[in-house]
């Protein structure tokens, strides 16, 4: 549905970047389920499920471009 497209865009972008950086699905799942200090110790998956997928997308986009944390 169109109403979900905007909310799903950062999730899609995050998964695209993760696949580009890590390739293997298992590594991608590990990254999503590991607590991250830039997310206040939350996992990326929890952050996405809590409605703040943009934070994960921004974190990955910055890492991909070499922007320091």
C-alpha positions in Angstrom: 0.0 0.0 0.0 1.1 3.5 -0.7 0.8 4.5 2.9 3.6 2.1 3.9 6.1 3.1 1.2 7.6 6.0 3.0 8.0 4.0 6.2 9.6 1.1 4.5 12.1 3.1 2.4 14.7 3.4 5.2 14.3 -0.4 5.9 14.9 -1.2 2.2 17.9 1.2 2.0 19.4 -0.4 5.2 19.1 -3.9 3.8 20.6 -2.8 0.5 23.6 -1.3 2.2 24.0 -4.3 4.5 24.0 -6.7 1.5 26.5 -4.5 -0.2 28.8 -4.3 2.8 28.5 -7.9 4.2 27.0 -10.0 1.4 26.2 -13.1 3.5 22.7 -13.3 4.9 24.1 -14.8 8.2 26.4 -11.8 8.7 23.6 -9.4 7.9 21.4 -11.1 10.6 24.3 -10.9 13.1 24.7 -7.2 12.5 21.0 -6.5 12.8 20.9 -8.4 16.2 24.1 -6.9 17.8 23.7 -4.0 20.2 25.2 -0.8 18.7 26.6 2.1 20.8 25.4 4.7 18.2 21.8 3.4 18.8 22.1 3.8 22.6 23.0 0.1 22.9 19.9 -1.1 21.1 20.1 -3.5 18.2 19.4 -2.3 14.7 16.5 -4.7 14.4 14.9 -3.3 17.6 15.5 0.2 16.4 13.7 -0.6 13.1 10.9 -2.4 14.8 10.4 0.6 17.2 9.7 2.8 14.2 13.0 4.6 13.9 14.4 2.8 10.9 15.8 6.1 9.6 18.4 6.0 12.4 19.7 2.7 11.1 19.6 3.8 7.5 21.6 7.0 8.4 24.1 5.0 10.5 24.8 2.7 7.6 24.8 5.4 5.0 27.4 7.4 7.0 29.5 4.2 7.5 29.4 3.5 3.7 30.5 7.0 2.9 33.2 7.0 5.6 31.6 9.7 7.8 33.0 9.4 11.3 30.6 8.5 14.1 
